Amino acid sequence: MRRTLLGPIARAGALLALVGLLGLAAACGGDDETAPATTETPAATTEEAPATTEEAPATTEEAPATTEEPAAPAITVMGVVAPEKANDYGWNQQGVEGAQTAADSIGAELLVADGAGYEDVTPILNQLADDGVQFIIAQASGYNTAAPEFAQATGIPVITYDKPDNTTPGLVADISTSSQQGAYLAGILAAKMSKTGTLGIVESADDTNWHKQAGGFVAGARSVNPDVKVILTQIGQAGYADAAGGKRVTESVIAGGADVVFGMGDGSSFGMLQAVETATPPEGADTVWFIDVIGDKSSIDEKGVLLSSVLWDFTQIFEQALADIAAGTFGNQGYDLNVSNGLSLLQTDHIPADVWAEIETAAAGIADGSIEIPLTPALDDVNALIGG
Amino acid sequence: MSKVLTETFLTALVAGGLLAGVPLLLAALGESISERAGVLNIGLEGMMLLGGYVGFSGALYSGFTWVGFAAGIGAGMFVAVFMAVLCVRLGLDQIVVGIALTLAAEGLTSLLHGAILTERPRLGAVELVTIPGLSGIPVLGRSVFSQHLVVYLTLGLVIFTWWLFRSTNAGLNLRAAGDKPSALDAAGVSVVATRTWAVLATGALGGLGGAYLAIVGAGTFEPFMTNGAGFIAIVIAMLARARPFWVVVGALLIGMSLQLQTALQVASIDVPIDVVNMLPFLAVIVVLLLFGRRAYLPAALGLPYVRGSR
């Protein structure tokens, strides 16, 4: 069961159009001015968020015991708020689809408020509360101020991202991501598939998770080829949706000799994909490959250039959260997305069997702790890793 | 310094600068026509945005990129019709109407994108035209002489506009409409008609610029994807003083400023990103400081023409 609220972007669009018309009317007077609209770009994480669960320990020990609290009533209606439309083959789609699967697993109805943007989402959360939701997934780190306040005010439990301090018994549970783990596997794949020995990394923004993944990618690549050359680029401070920038930067990376591009982008990754499709392979290579993150773009990969993707599947964590709510232990500790519960590498037909076997071995090593991956939450950390 | 002068760096700089500069060039060229006729077209951003949306949709649903470009031109002209009717015919405030049109286009394209392009469609690779011989030149060859046909047509449009301004009666009429519209009126030429055609031409070129950005520059459409390119184009047109070849210089300068960060990163030159991100805007400020006071603006720019009022 899934209902979709009127997308707030659509409402914002209608509002902007109305403002435009009002501006036209104001022009008749000749003196009024209409303020230009400001745009927000989507963000997967906040910069201030600690990079890993190692840095931000779970709050189980600190949290007061909740066993005295009665177990919450069974969830029959839950909601998810996502900043962009859930059709991006990425962060928003993965969040909504994971929520849908988790809701289905307990027979609950899911209310979807996607395209909510990055402004204050309190009105949307209140609307969901009015519609009877008993649990909300706030699918953006940009919501990790408004959502906990909403939970405190209403008593409705929420999930937030990348701010472990938010975790509050009975009300808020935070999800951190060990995203470098999946990227490490992608690095192994890239180094194995590259013929030029040069790999490209394109980050859309100054984003902690992107940097962590870039570091994991470099470490993975160097684990199989220490001499591999890495070109690291960033579209801008917040170029998540800058598809034109994605294409421009990716073309430059390929011109620099990279024949495998690891792209982290949201909307900008569509531009990266087109750049890879259009590119003339650098000298020494006959193909340019693209490795994506978070979602699976196989269905729109018409030219067959998508080598793989670091998938972020939140389903297991959402299901665990529902179980914790039922048990009355929600918010006693945060969650960590890692290779054991949702991070994985997409297997495509382009990956040779022996390479895939090596990747699976590495994944097992990460899971059992025998492989340690450096943490690079800042761009300087990644540059130092590449330089070192 | 040795890293900067590598072929890798220069190729990345020129190729990326062209990709980013062409939409600016088209829009600024259109704005030059409009400004020369006395109409300050603040709605250029909206024309680009609607041109991008409609152009992308046209290419997507027809399967032909040229249909997309034609649709983008039409969409830009559609927005320009409002500008022409409200500002040229009815004499409303050009700045207010321009801002309103931009806001309306932003809202409309976001709304349509959310409602219609629900599956996040995208276009595949576009065909490039490689000029034999010239494309083999180091650095500039692949960067400049292997482009989409629209890029070459744009350069042709620059020459055409230069010729139009310099050697035709239409060019003189445009100038008169911007500098002394009453004189043009007295000569028996309609100021309203001249300005209307100029605004429509601006819409066409702005729409084409937006369509190029969506079809060639990105292969998809994203809400607000012009990111203020229309406003930068207005600045370029003003600083170029309606001289088409200076418009080319300005557009490529801004385009390369945008691309410089990437080129430095590709060449593994460690420069703080924040500093490099400032460069496009720094370039505009420097040019304004150097040439701003000498910038030529038509005497009647932004003023509605009312017969007999002056």
Interface residues (C-beta under 8 A of the other chain):
Chain A: G7 I9 A10 A12 G13 A14 L15 L16 A17 L18 V19 G20 L21 L22 G23 L24 A26 A27 C28 G30 D31 D32 E33 T34 P36 A37 T39 K85 N87 D88 Y89 G115 D206 I231 L232 T233 Q234 I235 G236 Q237 A241 D242 A243 A244 G246 K247 R248 V249 E251 S252 V253 A255 G256 G257 G267 F270 G271 L273 Q274 E277 T278 T280 I300 E302 K303 L379 N383
Chain B: T8 T11 A12 A15 G16 L19 A20 F82 L86 L92 D93 I95 V96 V97 I99 A100 L101 T102 L103 A104 A105 E106 G107 L108 T109 S110 L111 L112 G114 A115 T118 E119 R120 P121 R122 L123 G124 A125 V126 L128 R142 L213 G217 A218 G219 T220 E222 P223 F224 M225 N227 L258 Q259 Q261 T262 A263 Q265 V266 A267 S268 D270 I273 D274 N277
